Amino acid sequence: MIKAFRHKGLEVFFETGSKAGIQPHHAPKLRKQLLRLDLAKSPIDMSVPGWNLHRLSTGQWSVWVNGNWRMTFDFDGENATLIDYQDYH
């Protein structure tokens, strides 16, 4: 279950569907990723073909959204935390 966001625009998108704080063309994929993350019990539950789940050197997890864009997150027990949406150049 999602417990905490780092990216406020992503949090608003998850809660209301507003695309104001995200890249609008990323919305369909982000919606799928956030819904799956909300149901996930561990990072491995985010291992979907094409999402390129991997662990970062910081200990966080990352999935590919589009181009340079990634969604990163931590897990605290069975809860997703510190969910962020970033453009890696």
N, C-alpha and C positions, 0 to 999 in steps of 0.2 A: 504494500500500500504506500502511496506517496504521502510523505509527512512534511517535507520542507523543500521549498524552491530557493535557488539563489537568483535566478533570472525572473524579475517581476513580470515582464511581458509574457513569458511562457506560463507563469502562474495564472495570469488573467485569461490567457487563451484556454488553458485547461479548465478553469472554473466557469468562464462565460462564453467562450468561442470567439471573443474579440481578437482580430488579427493585428490590432494596432501596434503591438510590441514585438512582432515577429515578421519575417519575410512572408508575405501572403501566399506565395507559390509553394512554400514549405508546409502549409497548413494540413493538407491531407496526410502526409507522411508523419508529421509531428503528432497529429491526432491518434494515429495508429500506435505510434511509439509510446505516447503517454498513457493510452488505455492499457496497453500491455504492461507497461511499467507499474501502473496502479494495481494490477493483478499479480505481479511478480513476487515471488518469495525469496528469490536470490538473483544475482546478476546473470546467471546462466539462462534464466528464463527469457532474457533479452537476446539470446543467440538465434537470430532469424536470418535466413539467407539474404544477403545483400545489405545487411545492416552493419557488418564488420565489427561486431562486439569485440573489444579488447580492453585490457587493463593498462592504464597509463602509469608512468613512473611515479606519479603523485599518489597512487593507490586508488584513484577514482576509476570508473569505468566509462567507456565511450562507445557511442553508436553513430554511424554515419547518417546524416540527413540528406545533404545534397552538396556537391562541389566541395568547398572547404568547410562547410557547416557541420558541426557535431553537437550532439546532446550528451552531456556528461552527468554522472551521478555517483553517489556513494550508496552503500547499504549499511544500515544499522539494524542488525538482526534480520527480520523479514520486511523491513521498511526502507523505501527509497528516500534519500535525503540529498540536500544540496544540488538539486537538479538545475543544470545550467544549459544555455544554448549559446554556442560560440562559433565565431568564424576564425578558423585556424589558417593563417596566411601561408 
